[in-house]
Amino acid sequence: MRRSLYLLPVALFLVLAGFLLGGLFLNPRDIPSVLIDRPVPEMNLPALAGRPADSGLASADLKGRVSLVNIFGSWCISCADEHPTLMRIKAQGVVPIHGIDWRDDPAKALAWLQRNGDPYDRVGVDPAPGRTSIDFGVTGAPESFIVDKAGVIRYKHVGPITPKVWEATLLPIIVELNK
């Protein structure tokens, strides 16, 4: 009996070490979303000032065609990194890209888009505290969502969209959803 008491701490240590070791192989970018396979949250965001008045973003705008929704801000360094890729995606014409300008000064966002190019079909403004982004479960910018023709979220990508992410992950999902 006494011998098993001495083995108990060793067994507990091995179990704990197993969990910690397993954690080393997890991808911190894989943040599960409870919104996958659910309709996009209800929203009716105003258009970014300086763009056409009817270019805001509402839930209804995300029905009828597969879409890519991108959360961005002019203050976001990673958003600047992904921007050339978004411009290439727009040039390909495979999917409309809709933006949600998150916690940003609209004048700075418009200047940023004018300076770097505007890949978005629609841009809705989500000022602080960012109610719509909270409803989407956004933890930071950039984050992107693939929305199917019925307005249902099918995929969430955390971090900048790189050419590799576009070709290997996002494009195949969009192609499949368009079938």
ZIVEN-V39521 format. One record per backbone hydrogen bond with DSSP energy under -1.0 kcal/mol. NH is the residue of the N-H (numbers start at 1). CO is the residue of the C=O. Records with the same first field share a line. If there is no record, write none. Layout:
BEGIN
NH = CO  CO
END
This chain:
BEGIN
5 = 1
6 = 2
7 = 3
8 = 4
11 = 7
12 = 8
13 = 9
14 = 10
15 = 11
16 = 12
17 = 13
18 = 14
19 = 15
20 = 16
21 = 17
22 = 18
23 = 19
25 = 22
26 = 23
30 = 27
31 = 29
36 = 33
37 = 153
38 = 35
40 = 151
45 = 57
48 = 123
51 = 48
55 = 52
57 = 45
59 = 43
61 = 58
62 = 59
63 = 60
64 = 149
67 = 147
68 = 96
69 = 145
70 = 98
71 = 143
72 = 100
76 = 73
80 = 76
81 = 77
82 = 78
83 = 79
86 = 82
87 = 83
88 = 84
89 = 85
90 = 86
91 = 87
92 = 88
93 = 89
98 = 68
99 = 122
100 = 70
101 = 124
102 = 72
103 = 126
109 = 105
110 = 106
111 = 107
112 = 108
113 = 109
114 = 110
115 = 111
116 = 112
117 = 113
121 = 97
123 = 55
124 = 99
125 = 46
126 = 101
130 = 127
134 = 130
135 = 131
136 = 132
137 = 134
138 = 133
144 = 157
145 = 69
146 = 155
147 = 67
148 = 152
151 = 148
153 = 38
154 = 146
155 = 146
157 = 144
159 = 142
166 = 162
167 = 163
168 = 164
169 = 165
170 = 165
171 = 166
173 = 169
174 = 170
175 = 171
176 = 172
177 = 173
178 = 174
179 = 176
END
